[in-house]
């Protein structure tokens, strides 16, 4: 098959989607397009895609606007949505894409539960990396690794969870996601807790070096699409401390193979059994990787599957629902949010 693979350009830098591209390339001719849609710079042209007459078009993470998809000559389309991008998406927005017979590959069970009510032709999978070089972990003192990517999880918040008296070293990788400016630890905290701040992007070799010297990994964000960072740490047997949100809580069972916390109610965690937790992690990750090897074959078969044809997709009822949303419900939601903002501004002015 001749496949157009379209992905966010930031993934070209991180390499986090290479595993999926490799699956598509197995027996297929794949052309990769890097798009900057998260930076509001759409360099993707539908005419350029149409000219190459693809058999299949795959969109990873964020799908272009509905009207863009309608202009594509190739109607065999797969979308690989991520939970962190789609967790707030309106049901009616998904419904529009359903009308185009788009197939779905979902890496999050939480997202899959939401999508199942719409009736997409869908494949549910769960990614696991191979077991890596397992760290020779000493748990007498905590040596944690924290890649701070936004300000949802900061050092000031982590201080309320971690046993500060038992921390030997903190490696803080300060290379934020696009459009974020980080809130970093104070100089006093850096001195008191041996915090080493690594600025900017680092090579994979340097990243592995810092990770190798750690025995606790801090999940970077409150929500993930897959969560390549914390999964790579788990593949080394390193326990992960993460918010109790997807996709982290789809892999981590609190106190058994990692640690989960409530970001809205920060409390000290007990890390006493961390050594046994590391052994459980390795066992669970190996079982998961064995299942993933089977699911890779399922993805290859799903890619070759013809688009689902359902009379409802092209029926009057579906189009009526979409139009009702666009003409009545969506404007009403906009008006409701506008009134809410006006009230908040009035209250703020009253309190001054």
Residue pairs with C-beta under 8 A, 6 or more apart in sequence:
1 27
1 28
1 29
1 55
1 56
1 303
1 304
2 28
2 29
2 31
2 52
2 53
2 54
2 55
2 56
3 24
3 28
3 29
3 30
3 31
3 54
3 55
3 56
3 57
3 58
3 303
4 30
4 31
4 33
4 49
4 52
4 54
4 56
4 57
4 58
4 74
5 21
5 24
5 30
5 31
5 32
5 33
5 58
5 60
6 32
6 33
6 35
6 44
6 57
6 58
6 59
6 60
7 17
7 21
7 32
7 33
7 34
7 35
7 60
7 61
8 34
8 35
8 36
8 37
8 38
8 60
8 61
8 62
9 34
9 35
9 36
10 38
10 177
10 178
11 17
11 60
11 61
12 34
13 201
14 228
15 204
16 226
16 228
17 60
19 127
19 129
20 60
20 80
21 30
21 32
23 296
23 299
23 300
24 30
24 58
24 303
26 300
27 300
28 303
31 52
31 54
33 44
33 49
35 42
35 43
35 44
36 42
36 43
37 44
37 62
37 64
38 62
38 178
39 178
39 179
42 64
44 64
44 68
46 68
46 71
46 72
49 57
49 72
49 74
50 71
50 72
50 73
50 74
53 73
53 74
54 74
55 74
55 76
56 74
56 76
56 77
56 78
56 303
57 72
57 74
57 76
57 77
57 78
58 77
58 78
58 79
58 80
58 303
59 77
59 78
59 79
59 80
60 80
61 80
61 81
61 82
61 85
61 225
62 81
62 82
62 85
63 69
63 79
63 81
63 97
63 102
66 96
66 97
66 100
69 77
69 97
69 100
69 102
70 100
75 100
75 101
75 307
76 306
76 307
77 100
77 101
77 102
77 103
77 307
78 102
78 103
78 104
78 105
78 302
78 303
79 97
79 102
79 103
79 104
79 105
80 104
80 105
80 106
80 107
81 104
81 106
81 111
81 115
82 107
82 108
82 111
82 224
82 225
82 226
83 107
83 108
83 110
83 111
83 223
83 224
83 225
83 246
83 247
84 221
84 223
84 224
84 225
85 225
86 111
87 110
87 111
87 223
87 246
90 325
91 117
91 118
92 321
92 322
92 325
92 326
92 329
92 330
94 115
94 118
94 120
95 118
95 318
95 321
95 322
95 325
96 322
98 118
98 119
98 120
98 313
98 318
99 313
99 314
99 318
99 319
99 322
100 313
101 121
101 307
101 308
101 309
101 310
101 313
102 120
102 307
103 120
103 121
103 122
103 123
103 302
103 305
103 307
103 308
104 115
104 120
104 121
104 122
104 123
105 122
105 123
105 125
105 299
105 302
106 112
106 115
106 122
106 123
106 124
106 125
107 125
107 126
107 127
107 225
107 226
107 247
108 225
108 226
108 246
108 247
108 250
109 124
109 126
109 246
109 250
110 246
110 247
110 250
111 246
112 122
112 124
115 122
116 122
119 310
119 312
121 305
121 307
121 308
123 298
123 299
123 302
125 292
125 295
125 298
125 299
126 250
126 288
126 291
126 292
126 295
127 226
127 231
127 292
128 231
128 235
128 285
128 288
128 289
128 291
128 292
129 228
129 231
129 232
129 235
129 285
129 289
130 235
130 289
131 235
131 282
131 285
131 286
131 289
132 232
132 235
132 236
133 212
133 236
134 236
134 237
134 282
135 211
135 212
135 214
135 215
135 236
135 237
135 238
137 215
137 237
137 238
137 275
137 278
138 215
139 215
139 274
139 275
139 278
141 166
141 167
141 168
141 169
142 162
142 163
142 166
142 167
142 168
142 215
142 216
142 271
143 167
143 168
143 169
143 170
143 171
143 213
143 214
143 215
143 216
144 162
144 167
144 169
144 170
144 171
144 214
144 215
144 216
144 217
144 218
144 241
145 171
145 173
145 210
145 211
145 214
145 216
145 217
145 218
145 233
145 238
146 155
146 158
146 170
146 171
146 172
146 173
146 217
146 218
146 220
147 172
147 173
147 175
147 218
147 220
147 229
148 154
148 155
148 172
148 173
148 174
148 176
148 182
148 184
148 220
149 175
149 176
149 177
149 180
149 220
149 221
150 176
150 177
150 180
150 182
150 220
150 221
151 180
151 182
151 183
152 221
152 222
152 243
152 263
153 218
153 219
153 220
153 221
153 222
153 243
153 263
154 182
154 183
155 170
155 172
155 184
155 185
155 189
155 195
156 183
156 185
157 263
157 266
158 218
158 241
159 189
160 266
160 267
160 268
161 241
161 261
161 266
161 267
161 268
161 269
162 241
162 268
162 269
163 268
163 269
163 271
164 193
166 271
167 193
167 194
168 194
169 194
169 196
169 213
170 193
170 194
170 195
170 196
171 196
171 198
171 210
171 213
171 214
172 184
172 185
172 195
172 196
172 197
172 198
173 198
173 202
173 207
173 210
174 182
174 184
174 197
174 198
174 199
174 200
175 198
175 199
175 200
175 201
175 202
176 182
184 197
185 193
185 195
185 197
189 195
190 196
190 197
198 210
202 210
211 217
211 232
211 233
211 236
211 238
212 236
214 233
214 238
215 238
215 239
215 274
215 278
216 238
216 239
216 240
216 241
216 271
216 274
217 229
217 230
217 233
217 234
217 238
217 239
217 240
217 241
218 240
218 241
218 242
219 227
219 229
219 230
219 240
219 241
219 242
219 243
219 248
220 229
220 230
222 243
222 245
222 263
223 243
223 245
223 246
223 247
224 230
224 246
224 247
224 248
225 247
226 247
227 247
227 248
227 251
230 240
230 242
230 248
230 251
231 251
233 240
234 240
234 251
234 257
234 258
234 281
234 284
234 285
235 285
235 289
237 278
237 279
237 281
237 282
238 278
238 281
239 257
239 258
239 259
239 271
239 274
239 277
239 278
239 281
240 248
240 252
240 258
240 259
241 258
241 259
241 261
241 269
242 248
242 249
242 252
242 258
242 259
242 260
242 261
243 260
243 261
243 262
243 263
244 254
244 260
244 261
244 262
244 263
245 263
248 260
249 260
251 257
251 258
251 288
252 258
252 259
252 260
254 260
255 270
255 273
255 277
256 277
256 280
257 277
257 280
257 281
257 284
258 277
258 281
259 269
259 271
259 277
261 267
261 269
312 318
